[in-house]
Amino acid sequence: LSKVFPNARATCVDVNPRALKFIRFNAILNGFDETDERIRLIHGNLDSGNLLSSDGDTKTLLEALKQPDNTNNNIERRQQDRSYQIILANPPFIPVPPSTPTVSSCTTDKTSLELANPISGSTLSTSEIIQKRFGLFSAGGSNGELILSKIITLSSALICPNTAGSFLGIVSEFMNPGTELLHRMDAWWDTELEEDRIPKERTLANTAKLRIKGSLLTNEHALSGDQYAERRSHNDHEEYQVWKHHLDELNITAVSPGLLFVSAPISLDNGRKKSAMNELNHSCDVITPPFRIRHWMVPKTKSGSIWTPHNRGAIQFITDKLKS
């Protein structure tokens, strides 16, 4: 994006320093100088909200992400908190069963790979082997939504409000896609963080209501909990039992790969707010304001799932729904 749009500036966040090195390498491959200030790397933990390394006075990840851009040619922008027109994420999403008695101590991809196939005679339990197999790149907490929820919450404080074309885009697996998931997303979107960035005359406390809208797209036929347990256990009976017990405990009965697109919040005047409320009252597939997300199920085709690159049917369906 920074290459296509010369004035664009990108901020990349990861908990894994190895991943940040690959980002810098990717920038170099695309013609950027190693010290190019248009691409900023942040070593931070989305789960805890902590910065893992910092050269400045910022102490939290949110502070670092909002830090004014003192390299911008626009003097006014240098004095404002940084906000983002496009936020993209592919978070770790696998709902890994927690090990007993403690959660995984795996802190690097190397540790995870070494423990993926433990040596003969290992004293690790089956649940410990499962959790240690999934490293920083894939484990999304016990319910698969640990990092997903943090990204949506942070985005409410970072996305440019009232800016056409601003959006959050996420690629993930989604647990129990449907109304329950939409309600969880509604809870993750932090309207208090969002309102801190909107002029008082545009806050929920006054005459306007911020309206967040978007689309969640998942497969028409999600995997059942049993099917997902089979897929993740790689035909190992003991691992399957651990996966099935874990998913049953969390009442995860369906899992689907999918895409989430959320547009920037738009403030509505009283007339438009009343019209929007009437529209919502007659719709059964959306969550009430301020989080208005439609759930679309992508029809099954012979070409594969929603993620299959050559699945032209899915691509056309998604394109049509996003345009609508």
C-alpha positions as CSV (number, residue, x, y, z in Angstrom):
1,L,0.0,0.0,0.0
2,S,2.8,2.4,0.8
3,K,4.3,1.7,-2.6
4,V,1.1,2.3,-4.5
5,F,0.3,5.4,-2.5
6,P,3.5,7.5,-2.1
7,N,2.0,9.6,0.7
8,A,0.7,6.6,2.7
9,R,2.4,5.6,6.0
10,A,2.2,2.2,7.4
11,T,2.5,1.0,11.0
12,C,3.0,-2.7,11.6
13,V,2.6,-4.4,15.0
14,D,3.7,-7.9,16.1
15,V,4.6,-9.7,19.3
16,N,7.2,-11.8,17.4
17,P,10.5,-9.9,16.6
18,R,11.1,-12.4,13.8
19,A,7.9,-11.4,12.1
20,L,8.9,-7.7,12.3
21,K,12.2,-8.6,10.6
22,F,10.2,-10.2,7.7
23,I,8.1,-7.0,7.4
24,R,11.3,-4.9,7.0
25,F,12.6,-7.4,4.5
26,N,9.4,-7.2,2.6
27,A,9.7,-3.4,2.5
28,I,13.2,-3.7,1.1
29,L,12.0,-6.1,-1.6
30,N,9.4,-3.5,-2.6
31,G,12.0,-0.8,-3.0
32,F,12.0,0.9,0.4
33,D,15.2,2.0,2.1
34,E,15.8,0.2,5.4
35,T,15.4,3.4,7.3
36,D,12.3,4.7,5.4
37,E,10.2,6.5,8.0
38,R,7.0,5.8,6.1
39,I,7.0,2.3,7.5
40,R,7.0,2.0,11.3
41,L,7.5,-1.2,13.2
42,I,6.1,-1.7,16.7
43,H,7.1,-4.6,18.9
44,G,4.0,-5.0,21.1
45,N,1.6,-7.4,22.7
46,L,-2.0,-7.1,21.7
47,D,-3.2,-9.3,24.5
48,S,-1.6,-7.3,27.4
49,G,-1.5,-4.0,25.5
50,N,2.1,-3.6,26.5
51,L,5.0,-2.3,24.4
52,L,7.8,-4.9,24.4
53,S,10.5,-2.5,23.2
54,S,10.4,1.3,22.8
55,D,12.8,4.1,21.9
56,G,10.5,6.9,23.2
57,D,8.4,7.9,26.3
58,T,5.4,5.8,25.3
59,K,4.5,3.0,27.8
60,T,1.5,1.2,26.2
61,L,0.8,-0.1,22.8
62,L,-2.2,2.2,22.3
63,E,0.0,5.2,23.2
64,A,2.5,4.1,20.6
65,L,-0.1,3.6,17.9
66,K,-1.6,7.1,18.6
67,Q,1.8,8.8,18.8
68,P,1.8,11.9,16.6
69,D,3.7,11.6,13.4
70,N,6.5,14.2,13.7
71,T,7.8,13.3,10.2
72,N,4.6,14.2,8.4
73,N,4.9,17.2,6.0
74,N,1.6,18.4,7.3
75,I,2.4,20.5,10.3
76,E,-1.1,20.1,11.7
77,R,-0.8,16.3,11.6
78,R,2.4,16.4,13.6
79,Q,0.4,17.8,16.5
80,Q,-2.5,15.4,16.3
81,D,-2.9,11.8,17.6
82,R,-2.2,9.4,14.8
83,S,-5.3,7.7,13.3
84,Y,-5.7,5.2,10.6
85,Q,-7.7,5.0,7.4
86,I,-7.1,1.3,6.8
87,I,-6.5,-1.3,9.6
88,L,-5.7,-4.9,8.4
89,A,-5.2,-8.0,10.5
90,N,-4.9,-11.7,10.2
91,P,-4.8,-12.6,13.9
92,P,-4.0,-16.0,15.4
93,F,-7.4,-17.7,15.8
94,I,-7.1,-21.3,16.8
95,P,-9.0,-22.0,20.0
96,V,-6.2,-24.0,21.6
97,P,-7.1,-26.2,24.7
98,P,-5.2,-24.9,27.7
99,S,-2.6,-27.2,29.1
100,T,-2.8,-28.5,32.7
101,P,-1.9,-27.0,35.2
102,T,-0.6,-23.9,33.5
103,V,-0.9,-22.3,30.1
104,S,1.8,-22.7,27.5
105,S,5.2,-21.2,28.2
106,C,5.9,-21.1,24.5
107,T,7.3,-17.7,23.6
108,T,8.9,-18.1,20.2
109,D,8.2,-19.9,17.0
110,K,11.4,-22.0,17.5
111,T,10.1,-23.3,20.9
112,S,6.8,-24.2,19.3
113,L,8.4,-26.1,16.4
114,E,10.7,-28.0,18.7
115,L,7.8,-29.2,20.8
116,A,5.5,-30.0,17.8
117,N,6.9,-33.5,17.7
118,P,8.3,-34.2,21.1
119,I,10.9,-36.9,21.5
120,S,10.1,-40.4,22.5
121,G,9.6,-40.7,26.3
122,S,8.3,-37.2,26.7
123,T,6.4,-36.5,29.9
124,L,4.2,-33.9,28.3
125,S,0.5,-34.6,28.6
126,T,-1.6,-34.7,25.4
127,S,-3.1,-31.3,26.1
128,E,0.3,-29.8,26.7
129,I,1.6,-31.2,23.4
130,I,-1.4,-29.7,21.6
131,Q,-0.9,-26.2,23.1
132,K,2.8,-26.2,22.5
133,R,2.4,-27.2,18.9
134,F,0.6,-23.9,18.2
135,G,3.0,-21.0,18.4
136,L,2.6,-17.2,18.4
137,F,1.4,-17.3,14.8
138,S,-1.7,-19.4,15.4
139,A,-2.9,-19.7,19.0
140,G,-5.9,-17.4,19.6
141,G,-6.4,-18.2,23.2
142,S,-8.8,-20.9,24.6
143,N,-11.8,-19.5,22.7
144,G,-9.9,-18.4,19.5
145,E,-11.0,-14.8,20.1
146,L,-8.3,-13.4,22.4
147,I,-6.4,-11.4,19.8
148,L,-9.5,-10.8,17.5
149,S,-11.3,-9.0,20.3
150,K,-8.3,-6.9,21.2
151,I,-7.9,-5.8,17.6
152,I,-11.5,-4.7,17.3
153,T,-11.3,-2.8,20.6
154,L,-8.1,-1.0,19.6
155,S,-9.6,-0.2,16.2
156,S,-12.4,1.7,17.8
157,A,-9.8,4.1,19.2
158,L,-7.6,4.3,16.1
159,I,-9.7,4.3,12.9
160,C,-10.4,7.7,11.3
161,P,-14.0,8.7,12.1
162,N,-16.3,10.4,9.6
163,T,-13.9,9.6,6.8
164,A,-15.2,7.9,3.7
165,G,-13.3,4.8,2.8
166,S,-11.8,4.1,6.2
167,F,-12.3,0.5,7.3
168,L,-11.1,-2.4,9.4
169,G,-10.5,-5.6,7.5
170,I,-9.9,-9.0,9.3
171,V,-9.2,-12.5,8.0
172,S,-9.9,-15.1,10.7
173,E,-11.7,-18.2,11.7
174,F,-14.9,-17.3,13.5
175,M,-16.5,-19.4,16.4
176,N,-20.3,-19.9,16.3
177,P,-20.8,-17.3,13.4
178,G,-24.2,-15.7,13.7
179,T,-26.1,-13.4,16.0
180,E,-24.1,-14.4,19.1
181,L,-20.8,-13.5,17.4
182,L,-22.2,-10.2,16.3
183,H,-23.2,-9.4,19.9
184,R,-19.7,-10.2,21.1
185,M,-18.2,-7.9,18.4
186,D,-20.6,-5.2,19.6
187,A,-19.2,-5.6,23.1
188,W,-15.6,-5.5,21.8
189,W,-16.1,-2.2,20.0
190,D,-15.3,0.3,22.7
191,T,-17.5,3.3,22.2
192,E,-15.9,5.1,25.1
193,L,-12.5,4.9,23.4
194,E,-14.1,6.0,20.2
195,E,-15.9,9.0,21.7
196,D,-12.8,10.3,23.3
197,R,-11.6,11.1,19.7
198,I,-14.9,12.7,18.5
199,P,-15.8,16.4,19.1
200,K,-18.3,16.8,21.8
201,E,-21.1,17.9,19.5
202,R,-20.7,14.5,17.7
203,T,-20.8,12.2,20.7
204,L,-23.6,9.8,21.7
205,A,-24.4,12.2,24.6
206,N,-25.5,14.9,22.2
207,T,-27.8,14.9,19.1
208,A,-25.8,12.5,17.0
209,K,-25.2,8.8,17.2
210,L,-22.1,7.1,15.7
211,R,-23.0,4.4,13.3
212,I,-20.6,1.5,12.7
213,K,-21.5,-0.7,9.8
214,G,-20.0,-3.6,8.0
215,S,-20.1,-7.2,6.8
216,L,-19.1,-10.5,8.3
217,L,-18.8,-13.2,5.6
218,T,-18.4,-16.9,6.4
219,N,-19.0,-20.2,4.7
220,E,-22.5,-21.4,4.1
221,H,-21.7,-24.7,5.8
222,A,-19.5,-24.1,8.8
223,L,-17.6,-27.0,10.3
224,S,-19.3,-28.6,13.3
225,G,-17.4,-28.9,16.6
226,D,-16.7,-32.6,16.0
227,Q,-15.4,-31.9,12.5
228,Y,-13.1,-29.1,13.8
229,A,-11.8,-31.4,16.5
230,E,-11.0,-34.1,13.9
231,R,-9.2,-31.6,11.7
232,R,-7.1,-30.2,14.5
233,S,-6.2,-33.6,16.0
234,H,-4.7,-35.0,12.8
235,N,-6.4,-38.4,13.3
236,D,-4.9,-38.9,16.8
237,H,-7.6,-40.3,19.0
238,E,-6.3,-38.9,22.3
239,E,-5.9,-35.4,20.8
240,Y,-9.4,-35.6,19.3
241,Q,-10.8,-36.3,22.8
242,V,-9.0,-33.3,24.3
243,W,-10.2,-31.0,21.4
244,K,-13.8,-32.3,21.6
245,H,-14.0,-31.9,25.4
246,H,-12.5,-28.3,25.1
247,L,-14.9,-27.2,22.4
248,D,-17.9,-28.8,24.2
249,E,-17.0,-26.9,27.4
250,L,-17.0,-23.6,25.5
251,N,-20.1,-24.6,23.6
252,I,-18.3,-24.0,20.3
253,T,-20.6,-25.9,17.9
254,A,-19.6,-24.3,14.6
255,V,-16.4,-22.8,13.1
256,S,-15.9,-21.1,9.8
257,P,-13.1,-19.3,8.0
258,G,-14.3,-15.8,7.1
259,L,-13.7,-12.1,6.4
260,L,-14.8,-9.1,8.5
261,F,-15.1,-5.6,7.1
262,V,-16.1,-2.7,9.4
263,S,-16.4,0.9,8.1
264,A,-15.4,4.0,10.0
265,P,-18.0,5.4,12.4
266,I,-20.2,8.0,10.9
267,S,-22.1,10.6,13.0
268,L,-25.8,11.0,12.1
269,D,-27.9,14.1,12.5
270,N,-31.3,13.6,14.1
271,G,-33.2,13.1,10.9
272,R,-30.8,10.5,9.5
273,K,-30.6,8.8,13.0
274,K,-34.4,8.4,13.0
275,S,-34.3,6.9,9.5
276,A,-31.5,4.5,10.4
277,M,-33.4,3.4,13.6
278,N,-36.5,2.7,11.5
279,E,-34.5,0.6,9.1
280,L,-32.9,-1.4,11.8
281,N,-36.2,-2.1,13.5
282,H,-37.4,-3.9,10.4
283,S,-34.2,-5.9,9.9
284,C,-33.5,-9.3,11.6
285,D,-29.9,-9.9,10.5
286,V,-28.2,-6.9,12.1
287,I,-27.2,-5.8,15.6
288,T,-28.7,-2.6,17.0
289,P,-26.7,0.6,16.8
290,P,-24.0,1.6,17.1
291,F,-22.6,-1.7,15.7
292,R,-24.5,-2.5,12.5
293,I,-23.0,-5.6,11.0
294,R,-24.7,-7.9,8.5
295,H,-23.8,-11.6,8.4
296,W,-23.6,-13.1,4.9
297,M,-23.0,-16.8,4.2
298,V,-21.0,-17.5,1.1
299,P,-22.6,-20.3,-1.0
300,K,-20.7,-23.5,-1.2
301,T,-19.1,-24.2,-4.6
302,K,-16.9,-27.0,-6.1
303,S,-14.0,-24.5,-6.1
304,G,-13.5,-24.5,-2.3
305,S,-14.2,-22.3,0.6
306,I,-14.3,-18.5,1.1
307,W,-10.5,-18.4,1.4
308,T,-9.7,-20.3,-1.8
309,P,-8.0,-17.8,-4.1
310,H,-9.4,-19.3,-7.3
311,N,-12.9,-19.6,-6.0
312,R,-14.5,-17.1,-8.5
313,G,-18.0,-17.7,-7.2
314,A,-17.0,-16.7,-3.6
315,I,-15.1,-13.7,-4.9
316,Q,-18.1,-12.5,-6.9
317,F,-20.5,-13.1,-4.0
318,I,-18.3,-11.2,-1.6
319,T,-17.8,-8.3,-4.0
320,D,-21.5,-8.0,-4.6
321,K,-22.4,-8.0,-0.9
322,L,-19.7,-5.4,0.0
323,K,-21.0,-3.1,-2.8
324,S,-24.5,-3.5,-1.5
